[in-house]
Amino acid sequence: MKKEYDFSRGTRGKFHKPDATLNLPVYLDADVLDYIAAKAKTKGVEVNDMVNDLLRKDIDLIEGVK
């Protein structure tokens, strides 16, 4: 690396997008992924749709207990 860098002609905020959303990856254990992938294939849906549906059902259960 250089000792100093010249940012005098730089543009502040050039790539900043205030309305951007960040989707973080979720890593499933291999056995869980295999199970969900098999169920998703049987139903003819994508794995991410299957996981979202399962999580929504869990949220509904949790909220129903409150």
Residue frames as qw, qx, qy, qz and C-alpha x, y, z in Angstrom:
[[0.000, 0.888, 0.460, 0.000, 0.00, 0.00, 0.00],
 [0.320, 0.611, -0.060, 0.722, 1.05, 3.54, -0.56],
 [0.304, -0.168, -0.535, 0.770, 1.93, 5.66, 2.44],
 [0.223, 0.450, 0.292, -0.814, -0.67, 8.27, 1.37],
 [0.298, 0.454, 0.753, 0.371, -3.53, 8.40, -1.13],
 [0.046, 0.115, -0.065, -0.990, -4.90, 11.50, -2.86],
 [0.112, 0.546, 0.830, -0.039, -8.68, 11.76, -2.51],
 [0.008, 0.423, 0.081, -0.902, -8.88, 15.43, -3.47],
 [0.351, 0.158, -0.480, -0.789, -10.74, 14.64, -6.72],
 [0.054, -0.200, -0.976, 0.069, -12.95, 11.96, -5.15],
 [0.420, -0.340, -0.300, -0.786, -16.75, 12.17, -5.10],
 [0.199, -0.074, 0.773, -0.598, -18.43, 11.72, -1.74],
 [0.571, 0.260, 0.566, -0.536, -21.44, 9.37, -1.78],
 [0.323, 0.371, -0.601, -0.630, -21.02, 8.35, -5.41],
 [0.412, -0.014, -0.885, -0.218, -22.18, 4.77, -4.77],
 [0.133, 0.112, 0.727, -0.664, -24.39, 5.40, -1.72],
 [0.373, -0.312, -0.629, -0.606, -27.99, 4.24, -2.23],
 [0.261, -0.213, 0.544, -0.768, -30.12, 5.23, 0.80],
 [0.788, 0.025, 0.119, -0.604, -33.05, 3.02, -0.24],
 [0.541, 0.334, -0.765, -0.101, -30.95, -0.07, -0.94],
 [0.849, -0.387, 0.176, -0.314, -31.77, -3.26, 0.93],
 [0.115, 0.544, -0.829, 0.057, -29.23, -5.82, 2.03],
 [0.939, -0.097, -0.116, -0.309, -30.09, -9.50, 1.86],
 [0.223, -0.607, 0.753, -0.124, -27.80, -11.50, 4.08],
 [0.612, 0.145, -0.746, -0.220, -27.18, -15.15, 3.26],
 [0.728, -0.382, 0.375, -0.428, -28.60, -17.81, 5.56],
 [0.346, 0.384, -0.854, -0.060, -26.69, -21.05, 5.90],
 [0.870, -0.233, 0.053, -0.432, -28.63, -24.20, 6.73],
 [0.482, -0.390, 0.785, 0.004, -27.15, -27.39, 8.12],
 [0.181, 0.241, -0.818, -0.489, -26.75, -30.04, 5.44],
 [0.022, 0.263, 0.961, -0.076, -29.42, -32.36, 6.85],
 [0.223, 0.614, 0.440, -0.616, -31.95, -29.53, 7.13],
 [0.251, 0.531, -0.382, -0.714, -31.22, -28.33, 3.61],
 [0.087, 0.069, -0.942, -0.316, -31.56, -31.86, 2.22],
 [0.118, 0.440, 0.841, -0.290, -34.92, -32.32, 3.93],
 [0.245, 0.678, 0.219, -0.657, -36.31, -28.95, 2.83],
 [0.165, 0.436, -0.602, -0.648, -34.95, -29.36, -0.70],
 [0.001, 0.119, 0.977, 0.176, -36.69, -32.73, -1.02],
 [0.152, 0.597, 0.679, -0.400, -39.99, -31.32, 0.26],
 [0.189, 0.650, -0.094, -0.730, -39.69, -28.30, -2.03],
 [0.091, 0.240, -0.802, -0.540, -39.03, -30.55, -5.02],
 [0.081, 0.339, 0.936, -0.053, -42.08, -32.66, -4.17],
 [0.159, 0.730, 0.473, -0.466, -44.26, -29.53, -4.01],
 [0.528, 0.551, 0.384, 0.519, -42.64, -28.01, -7.11],
 [0.096, -0.991, -0.049, -0.077, -41.46, -24.84, -5.36],
 [0.450, 0.621, -0.430, 0.478, -38.08, -23.22, -4.79],
 [0.613, -0.213, -0.590, 0.481, -36.19, -23.87, -1.55],
 [0.109, 0.070, -0.253, 0.959, -36.26, -20.18, -0.58],
 [0.504, -0.305, -0.267, -0.762, -40.07, -20.12, -0.96],
 [0.755, -0.295, -0.586, -0.020, -40.37, -23.23, 1.20],
 [0.478, -0.105, -0.490, 0.721, -38.13, -21.77, 3.92],
 [0.129, -0.186, 0.052, -0.973, -40.03, -18.46, 3.89],
 [0.647, -0.340, -0.423, -0.536, -43.36, -20.31, 4.24],
 [0.716, -0.257, -0.592, 0.266, -42.03, -22.37, 7.16],
 [0.308, -0.021, -0.360, 0.880, -40.69, -19.29, 8.92],
 [0.329, -0.286, -0.142, -0.889, -43.96, -17.40, 8.40],
 [0.730, -0.370, -0.518, -0.249, -45.85, -20.30, 9.99],
 [0.606, -0.187, -0.520, 0.572, -43.43, -20.26, 12.95],
 [0.046, 0.142, -0.146, 0.978, -43.93, -16.49, 13.34],
 [0.542, -0.359, -0.334, -0.682, -47.70, -16.97, 13.32],
 [0.749, -0.324, -0.569, 0.095, -47.39, -19.65, 16.02],
 [0.444, -0.073, -0.405, 0.796, -45.15, -17.47, 18.17],
 [0.147, -0.195, -0.009, -0.970, -47.42, -14.44, 17.81],
 [0.620, -0.362, -0.505, -0.479, -50.51, -16.56, 18.53],
 [0.651, -0.291, -0.605, 0.354, -49.12, -17.57, 21.93],
 [0.207, 0.132, -0.263, 0.933, -48.59, -13.95, 23.08]]
